[in-house]
């Protein structure tokens, strides 16, 4: 079975969905016969490299939703994330475009070479970047952050040397 998952590392629901998918797949009898392909998707390609404001301010301006209502919605997302072991911090999240982070993911895939992605082979850098983006609320695509985060994944192409080629 082939499963394609399109996600943005800056999307809080995508990370929650990833965790839920992994849990469901872990209980699936034929999980080793499942080929998972992760695809890049940007929720908002028009987002600037850095937005000088909070997530609530940005979404309120962009979507026209009342800031109080948005804060409640983000509280609900945070509760859903906690249910799958994620700790979201929207108050200190840096609102920014995720394009460069997706470039790092594609570089890691290129560096790794052709490998059959199965349920037992997790995507190397995507979870680390998602966690850095949403949970730790920092600019994960910056070289000063990406190198150490990639190294912790234990994936060969996710090294400071590989990330330096994106400079």
C-alpha positions in Angstrom: 0.0 0.0 0.0 1.3 3.5 -0.8 0.4 6.5 1.3 1.3 10.0 0.3 1.1 12.6 3.1 1.2 16.3 2.1 2.1 18.5 5.0 3.6 21.8 6.0 6.1 21.6 8.9 4.6 24.9 10.2 1.0 23.4 10.3 0.1 22.4 13.9 -2.7 20.0 12.6 -0.3 18.3 10.2 2.0 17.4 13.1 -0.9 16.2 15.2 -2.1 14.1 12.2 1.4 12.7 11.7 1.4 11.5 15.3 -2.1 10.0 14.9 -1.1 8.3 11.6 2.0 6.8 13.2 -0.1 5.4 16.1 -2.6 3.9 13.8 0.1 2.5 11.6 1.9 0.9 14.5 -1.2 -1.1 15.3 -1.6 -2.2 11.7 -0.7 -5.8 11.1 0.8 -5.1 7.6 2.6 -1.9 8.5 5.9 -3.1 7.0 4.1 -3.3 3.6 3.1 0.3 3.8 5.2 2.7 1.7 4.9 6.3 3.1 5.9 9.3 1.0 6.1 12.7 2.7 5.3 15.6 0.4 5.9 19.3 1.0 3.0 21.7 1.1 2.9 25.3 2.2 -0.3 26.5 3.9 0.5 30.1 3.1 3.3 30.6 0.5 2.6 34.4 0.7 3.7 34.6 4.3 6.8 36.8 4.6 10.1 35.3 5.7 9.3 36.8 9.1 6.2 38.4 10.4 6.6 40.9 13.2 3.7 39.9 15.3 2.1 36.9 17.1 0.3 34.0 15.6 -3.0 35.4 16.8 -2.3 38.8 15.2 -1.3 37.2 11.9 -4.2 34.9 11.6 -6.6 37.6 12.7 -5.3 39.9 10.0 -5.1 37.2 7.3 -8.3 35.4 8.0 -10.4 38.1 9.6 -11.2 36.1 12.7 -11.7 37.9 16.1 -8.5 37.6 18.2 -10.4 36.3 21.2 -12.0 33.6 19.1 -8.6 32.7 17.6 -7.0 32.4 21.0 -9.7 29.9 22.0 -9.1 28.0 18.8 -5.4 27.8 19.4 -6.1 26.6 23.0 -8.2 23.8 21.4 -5.3 22.9 19.1 -2.9 22.9 22.0 -5.1 20.5 23.9 -5.4 18.2 20.9 -1.6 18.3 20.5 -1.1 17.4 24.2 -3.3 14.4 23.6 -0.6 13.0 21.3 2.4 14.0 23.4 3.1 17.4 21.8 3.7 20.6 23.6 2.6 23.6 21.5 3.7 27.1 22.4 1.7 29.5 20.2 2.5 32.5 22.5 6.2 32.5 21.6 6.0 31.0 18.1 7.9 32.9 15.4 5.5 33.5 12.5 7.4 33.0 9.3 7.4 31.4 5.9 8.3 27.6 5.9 9.8 27.5 2.4 13.4 27.3 3.6 12.6 24.5 6.0 11.1 22.5 3.2 14.3 23.1 1.2 16.2 21.5 4.1 13.9 18.5 4.0 14.4 18.0 0.3 18.2 18.4 0.7 18.1 15.6 3.3 16.1 13.4 1.0 18.6 14.0 -1.8 21.6 13.3 0.4 20.0 10.1 1.7 19.7 8.7 -1.8 17.0 6.4 -3.2 15.5 4.4 -0.3 12.2 2.7 -0.1 10.2 4.5 2.6 8.4 2.0 4.8 6.4 2.4 7.9 9.5 1.3 10.0 11.7 4.1 8.4 10.6 7.4 9.8 11.1 10.7 7.8 14.5 12.0 8.9 14.2 15.7 9.4 10.5 16.5 9.1 9.5 15.7 12.7 12.5 17.6 14.1 11.7 20.7 12.1 8.0 20.5 13.0 8.8 20.1 16.7 11.3 23.0 16.5 8.8 25.2 14.6 5.7 24.6 16.7 6.8 23.2 20.1 10.0 25.0 20.7 8.7 28.1 18.8 11.9 29.1 17.1 13.1 29.7 13.6 14.0 26.2 12.8 15.3 26.8 9.3 18.1 29.1 10.5 21.5 27.5 10.1 22.3 28.2 13.7 19.4 26.0 14.8 19.0 23.6 11.9 22.5 22.0 12.4 22.0 20.9 16.0 18.4 19.8 15.5 19.3 17.8 12.4 22.2 16.1 14.2 19.9 14.9 17.0 17.8 13.0 14.4 20.7 10.5 14.0 20.2 10.6 10.2 23.4 10.7 8.2 22.4 13.4 5.7 21.0 15.5 8.6 24.3 16.9 9.6 25.8 20.3 9.9 27.8 19.6 6.8 24.7 18.8 4.8 22.9 21.9 6.1 25.8 24.1 5.3 25.2 23.4 1.6 22.0 25.4 1.8 23.8 28.6 2.7 
